[in-house]
Amino acid sequence: MDRRNFLGLAAKGAVGAATIGLVGCSSNQAEDAPVTDAATITEAVANDSSLPEVSWQMATSWPPSLDTLFGGAELVGKRVAAITGGKFTIDVRSAGELAPGLEVLNVVEQGAVPVGHTASYYYIGKSPAAAFGTALPFGFNYRQQNAWLYQGGGLDLMRQLYADKFGVIQFPAGNTGQQMGGWFNKEVETIADMQGLKMRIPGLGGQVMNKLGVTVQVIAGGEIFQALQTGAIDAAEWVGPYDDEKLGFHEASKFYYAPGWWEPAPTLEIQVNLEKFNELPEEYQAALETAAYQSNLEMMALYDARNQEALQRLVDAGVQLRVFSNEILKASEEAAFSLYDELSQADGDFKAIFAEWKGFRDSIQKWFSANEAVYAAYTQGSLQN
């Protein structure tokens, strides 16, 4: 039996450095969804005594206190070990141990660490197109994001980019869902209120904020509280109620805004040095993909289950919920698509991916608007009644 066919893996040839195309890369075909039959992989490993023991370390962008984000990385390590019967193990390390939280891709690209768990939009300085791996302002919700990645060609595009630019292959491995709009030390109702604010916000969302007159700073998660508390920044976004409560932001700021239009559903990902990945037995490659796929599903479920209770605790503690005004939202959306035009003119990779991304976005949002948005509007009305 051909092990490659048995595991559902198919080589796709060289892209600069040699890349390997896993199931899920040919994302226009439903049968090419990521490998999820862990039992099949486990049996293949058990039946091949020649497979080596491999031990890796994983750099992450998260402190262990963020048990959902860091836990998503830990889940990948635990599942890989379980699927391979302990022959392939990954020791997951917190931000700062193997690399600073915002430099995970750098150490993986260099081969200093074989694998990392991070958010691609931290690295738009290396390539603005890296943002597509996480989220674009006014982009997809969680299900739309997965549809684009797994079935709409997005994963193909991103893997081509990563191989060419960084010598890395990535796997979606977590999502926070719709994020909150962040913590502010004063109310903001108009664009004029945004002028001069010092705000922690990364990615293209930060560049949009800059267009609105905000002074943008990029700070790792573990450093945000102190910056808010000391007044080094006036506002900060992170994730949502569950994680924000853990980091204590409500003790430094009381105005909590929604929605986080810059991250409607940010994907986190496993990034693997391509040379190191290609050295792995095919069974271990499949185990890693399977584990990442499970993390991508479970993290979202955890956030949806935990955010509601955390939000109530924050409100009970005196946090004041606010909604961004239509004026701010409209100006932000206009600034976002103006930025996309600028980036498309300046960067060929961004232009090519954006054209595919926007076409899929326009199509899938019509479908959601025709059905799910109607249902959501009705159910919310029923709750209010």
C-alpha positions, 0 to 999 in steps of 0.5 A: 500500500502507498503510504502517501495515498493511505494518509491522504498526502500529495506532493506538490513539487517545489516552490522556491524551497520544496513545499509539500501539499497536505490534504486541505491545500486543494481546497476547492474540493470537499473531499480534500478537507484536512485529515481528521482520521486520527485513528488511521494515522495512529494505526499507521504509526503503530505498524511501522517500527522504523519511524523515529522518535522526534522531539520539538519545542514550540514557540508561542506568542502567549503567556500561560495565563491565557489558557484558551490561546496558550491552551490551543497551542498545548492542545496541538502538542498533546494531540500530536503525541497521542496520535503518534503514540508518543513518538512525536512530541512537541514541548509548548513554551510560553512567550519569551521563553524561546522568542519574544511574543511578536517574533515567533515567525522570525525564529521559525523562519530561521530554523532556530525553533521548528514550530510556533503558534502565533497570529500572522498579522504580527508580521505585516512588516515582513509582508502586508499579505501576512494579514490575510492569515489572521483577519482583515478589518471588516472581513469574515466571521469565523465560519466565513473565514474557515470557508475561505481557507478550507474551501475557497482557496485561501489556504492555497494562497497563504501557503504559497506566500509563506513558502516563497517569503518565509520558508514556512508552512502554516496550519489554521489552529485556533480562532477567537471569533468576533473580538471586542472593540477594546478598552478606552480611558474615555468615551469616544463618540466621534472621529474627533474623539479618536484624534491623538489617542495612544492605542495598542492595536496590531495588524492592518487594524492598527494602520486603519486607526492611524488613518483616523488620527490614532497613535498606534502601538504594538505591544505583546499581550502580557505587557498591555495591562501595565501600559494601560495602568501607567497611562503609556497608552489610552486604549487597547484591544486584545480579544474579548471578555474571557481573556481581557478579564484574565489580564485585568484590563477592567482594573485599568480602564472602564469603557469597553467598546464593541465591536472589534471591526478589525478582527471579526474572526482572527485565525491563529496558526501553527507555523512550521519551518518548511525544511524541518517539516519536510524531514518529518515522516508523512505520518507525523505531518498528518498528525500535526495537521490533524491536531491543528484542525482540532485546535481550530475547532475547539478554541472557538467553542471555548470562547463562545462558552466562556465569553458570556459569563466573563462579560457578565462578571465585568459588567457586575464589576462596574465596566461600562459597555459602549458601542462604536457610533455609526460615524466611527464605524463608517469612517473606519470601513472607508479607511480600511478599503482605502488602505487595501487600495494602497497596499494593492498598488504597492505590493503584488502579493497583497493585490493578488490575494486581496482580489480572491479574498474580496470576491469570496467575501462579497459572495458569501456575505450575500448568502449570510445576509439572505438567511442567517442575518434575518434569523439573528435579527429576529432572535435578538428582537425576541430576546428584547421582547 
